[in-house]
Structure formats: C-alpha cells, structure tokens
Amino acid sequence: MWPLFLPPTKHADALSMSGQMTRWLREDLARRPLHRLPGNALCYQVFEEDDLIVVNIVFADSQQACAIGALQS
C-alpha cells in the first residue's frame, strides 16, 4: 500500500507525481459513487482498476487522501 499524503515540495519528480495523483483522485471522486458514514464526516470509495486497488477518502468535508495497493494474484 502506498498512501498519498504528500506535502508541498520543490522536487520536480515528486511534484509531478503528486499533481497526477491529485488529478486522478479528483476524477475518481467526480465519476464514482461515494459511500458516506453517518453525519457525512467521512466519505470513501474502494474499487479495483487494472491491477490496483484504490481507496479514496474525503474527511472533514474537504481533506482528501488516496491509498493505492497492487493486487496480488
């Protein structure tokens, strides 16, 4: 599992990866249904895509996180 909690950085490679992961996260949040816990304090998505399992989380109404893991066969 590779959690994505990347702080701002000046390193071009990390910044590029962070930007791409953020775009994918926002696209997934827009096109896939969100599961909401009571009170809407936490929303999440869990899905498989290609050879990956993806967990997207939205908490405190605006904080977003993504964790991606490789599926093992």
NUMARKOL-728835 format. One record per atom (N, C-alpha, C): residue number from 1; x, y, z; atom name. Coordinates in pm, whole numbers. Example, Ala and Ser with C-alpha at 12.3 -4.5 7.8 and 13.67 -1.06 7.14 Angstrom:
% NUMARKOL-728835
(1 (1319 -569 780) "N"),
(1 (1230 -450 780) "CA"),
(1 (1320 -330 780) "C"),
(2 (1285 -225 708) "N"),
(2 (1367 -106 714) "CA"),
(2 (1290 3 787) "C"),
***
This chain:
% NUMARKOL-728835
(1 (85 -116 0) "N"),
(1 (0 0 0) "CA"),
(1 (90 123 0) "C"),
(2 (58 218 -84) "N"),
(2 (133 343 -90) "CA"),
(2 (40 459 -59) "C"),
(3 (34 506 65) "N"),
(3 (-56 618 95) "CA"),
(3 (-4 746 32) "C"),
(4 (-94 831 -9) "N"),
(4 (-58 958 -72) "CA"),
(4 (-93 1072 22) "C"),
(5 (3 1111 102) "N"),
(5 (-7 1229 186) "CA"),
(5 (118 1310 158) "C"),
(6 (125 1371 43) "N"),
(6 (247 1440 2) "CA"),
(6 (239 1588 35) "C"),
(7 (333 1637 114) "N"),
(7 (336 1780 143) "CA"),
(7 (390 1855 21) "C"),
(8 (373 1986 18) "N"),
(8 (433 2064 -91) "CA"),
(8 (583 2039 -97) "C"),
(9 (636 2034 -216) "N"),
(9 (778 2004 -232) "CA"),
(9 (835 2082 -349) "C"),
(10 (964 2101 -349) "N"),
(10 (1032 2167 -460) "CA"),
(10 (1092 2066 -555) "C"),
(11 (1083 1937 -524) "N"),
(11 (1140 1833 -610) "CA"),
(11 (1046 1808 -726) "C"),
(12 (1095 1827 -847) "N"),
(12 (1012 1821 -967) "CA"),
(12 (943 1686 -983) "C"),
(13 (1013 1575 -961) "N"),
(13 (953 1442 -979) "CA"),
(13 (839 1419 -880) "C"),
(14 (862 1452 -755) "N"),
(14 (758 1433 -653) "CA"),
(14 (641 1527 -679) "C"),
(15 (669 1648 -721) "N"),
(15 (563 1744 -751) "CA"),
(15 (479 1697 -868) "C"),
(16 (543 1644 -971) "N"),
(16 (471 1592 -1088) "CA"),
(16 (384 1473 -1048) "C"),
(17 (440 1379 -970) "N"),
(17 (364 1262 -925) "CA"),
(17 (246 1306 -838) "C"),
(18 (269 1399 -749) "N"),
(18 (163 1447 -661) "CA"),
(18 (51 1511 -742) "C"),
(19 (88 1590 -842) "N"),
(19 (-12 1654 -927) "CA"),
(19 (-95 1554 -1004) "C"),
(20 (-31 1451 -1058) "N"),
(20 (-104 1348 -1134) "CA"),
(20 (-196 1269 -1042) "C"),
(21 (-147 1231 -925) "N"),
(21 (-230 1156 -831) "CA"),
(21 (-350 1240 -786) "C"),
(22 (-330 1369 -766) "N"),
(22 (-440 1458 -727) "CA"),
(22 (-544 1465 -838) "C"),
(23 (-501 1473 -964) "N"),
(23 (-595 1475 -1076) "CA"),
(23 (-675 1345 -1081) "C"),
(24 (-608 1231 -1067) "N"),
(24 (-678 1101 -1069) "CA"),
(24 (-778 1093 -954) "C"),
(25 (-737 1137 -836) "N"),
(25 (-826 1134 -720) "CA"),
(25 (-951 1217 -746) "C"),
(26 (-934 1338 -796) "N"),
(26 (-1049 1425 -822) "CA"),
(26 (-1139 1367 -931) "C"),
(27 (-1080 1306 -1034) "N"),
(27 (-1160 1242 -1139) "CA"),
(27 (-1242 1127 -1082) "C"),
(28 (-1178 1044 -1000) "N"),
(28 (-1250 931 -938) "CA"),
(28 (-1362 980 -848) "C"),
(29 (-1336 1084 -769) "N"),
(29 (-1439 1137 -679) "CA"),
(29 (-1557 1191 -758) "C"),
(30 (-1531 1246 -876) "N"),
(30 (-1638 1303 -958) "CA"),
(30 (-1720 1196 -1031) "C"),
(31 (-1657 1084 -1069) "N"),
(31 (-1728 988 -1154) "CA"),
(31 (-1774 861 -1084) "C"),
(32 (-1730 838 -964) "N"),
(32 (-1769 717 -891) "CA"),
(32 (-1852 754 -768) "C"),
(33 (-1942 664 -728) "N"),
(33 (-2022 695 -608) "CA"),
(33 (-1937 696 -481) "C"),
(34 (-1976 783 -390) "N"),
(34 (-1911 790 -259) "CA"),
(34 (-1998 718 -157) "C"),
(35 (-1936 644 -69) "N"),
(35 (-2005 583 44) "CA"),
(35 (-1987 680 161) "C"),
(36 (-2096 715 226) "N"),
(36 (-2092 815 333) "CA"),
(36 (-2121 749 468) "C"),
(37 (-2043 784 567) "N"),
(37 (-2071 743 704) "CA"),
(37 (-2172 840 763) "C"),
(38 (-2246 799 865) "N"),
(38 (-2344 888 927) "CA"),
(38 (-2280 1022 965) "C"),
(39 (-2351 1129 935) "N"),
(39 (-2301 1263 966) "CA"),
(39 (-2214 1321 857) "C"),
(40 (-2187 1244 753) "N"),
(40 (-2104 1288 641) "CA"),
(40 (-1964 1334 681) "C"),
(41 (-1916 1294 798) "N"),
(41 (-1782 1333 840) "CA"),
(41 (-1674 1261 758) "C"),
(42 (-1710 1147 701) "N"),
(42 (-1615 1068 623) "CA"),
(42 (-1687 1005 505) "C"),
(43 (-1629 1021 388) "N"),
(43 (-1681 957 267) "CA"),
(43 (-1565 878 206) "C"),
(44 (-1596 768 138) "N"),
(44 (-1488 688 81) "CA"),
(44 (-1533 616 -45) "C"),
(45 (-1434 573 -121) "N"),
(45 (-1452 487 -237) "CA"),
(45 (-1349 376 -226) "C"),
(46 (-1387 257 -263) "N"),
(46 (-1294 145 -273) "CA"),
(46 (-1326 74 -404) "C"),
(47 (-1227 59 -491) "N"),
(47 (-1251 -7 -618) "CA"),
(47 (-1121 -65 -673) "C"),
(48 (-1137 -159 -765) "N"),
(48 (-1025 -219 -836) "CA"),
(48 (-1019 -160 -975) "C"),
(49 (-898 -131 -1019) "N"),
(49 (-877 -81 -1153) "CA"),
(49 (-743 -134 -1202) "C"),
(50 (-746 -201 -1317) "N"),
(50 (-628 -269 -1370) "CA"),
(50 (-578 -368 -1264) "C"),
(51 (-455 -359 -1223) "N"),
(51 (-401 -449 -1121) "CA"),
(51 (-384 -379 -987) "C"),
(52 (-471 -279 -961) "N"),
(52 (-459 -200 -840) "CA"),
(52 (-590 -200 -762) "C"),
(53 (-579 -180 -632) "N"),
(53 (-696 -150 -550) "CA"),
(53 (-676 -6 -501) "C"),
(54 (-781 73 -512) "N"),
(54 (-773 215 -479) "CA"),
(54 (-872 246 -367) "C"),
(55 (-826 320 -268) "N"),
(55 (-911 369 -159) "CA"),
(55 (-898 521 -157) "C"),
(56 (-1007 589 -186) "N"),
(56 (-1012 735 -179) "CA"),
(56 (-1096 774 -59) "C"),
(57 (-1050 873 15) "N"),
(57 (-1118 916 137) "CA"),
(57 (-1132 1068 136) "C"),
(58 (-1250 1115 175) "N"),
(58 (-1273 1258 197) "CA"),
(58 (-1319 1272 341) "C"),
(59 (-1249 1353 419) "N"),
(59 (-1288 1372 558) "CA"),
(59 (-1283 1520 592) "C"),
(60 (-1354 1555 695) "N"),
(60 (-1366 1695 738) "CA"),
(60 (-1411 1783 622) "C"),
(61 (-1498 1730 538) "N"),
(61 (-1560 1798 425) "CA"),
(61 (-1467 1839 311) "C"),
(62 (-1337 1846 334) "N"),
(62 (-1252 1894 225) "CA"),
(62 (-1115 1826 217) "C"),
(63 (-1074 1757 320) "N"),
(63 (-945 1691 317) "CA"),
(63 (-957 1562 237) "C"),
(64 (-864 1537 147) "N"),
(64 (-869 1419 61) "CA"),
(64 (-744 1337 78) "C"),
(65 (-762 1206 70) "N"),
(65 (-649 1114 76) "CA"),
(65 (-673 999 -20) "C"),
(66 (-564 940 -66) "N"),
(66 (-572 828 -159) "CA"),
(66 (-466 726 -118) "C"),
(67 (-504 599 -119) "N"),
(67 (-409 491 -97) "CA"),
(67 (-426 391 -210) "C"),
(68 (-316 347 -268) "N"),
(68 (-320 254 -381) "CA"),
(68 (-231 135 -347) "C"),
(69 (-283 16 -372) "N"),
(69 (-207 -105 -349) "CA"),
(69 (-213 -196 -470) "C"),
(70 (-107 -269 -495) "N"),
(70 (-104 -364 -606) "CA"),
(70 (-179 -490 -566) "C"),
(71 (-264 -538 -656) "N"),
(71 (-336 -665 -632) "CA"),
(71 (-239 -779 -657) "C"),
(72 (-240 -874 -568) "N"),
(72 (-155 -992 -582) "CA"),
(72 (-238 -1106 -637) "C"),
(73 (-184 -1178 -734) "N"),
(73 (-258 -1293 -787) "CA"),
(73 (-210 -1422 -729) "C"),
***
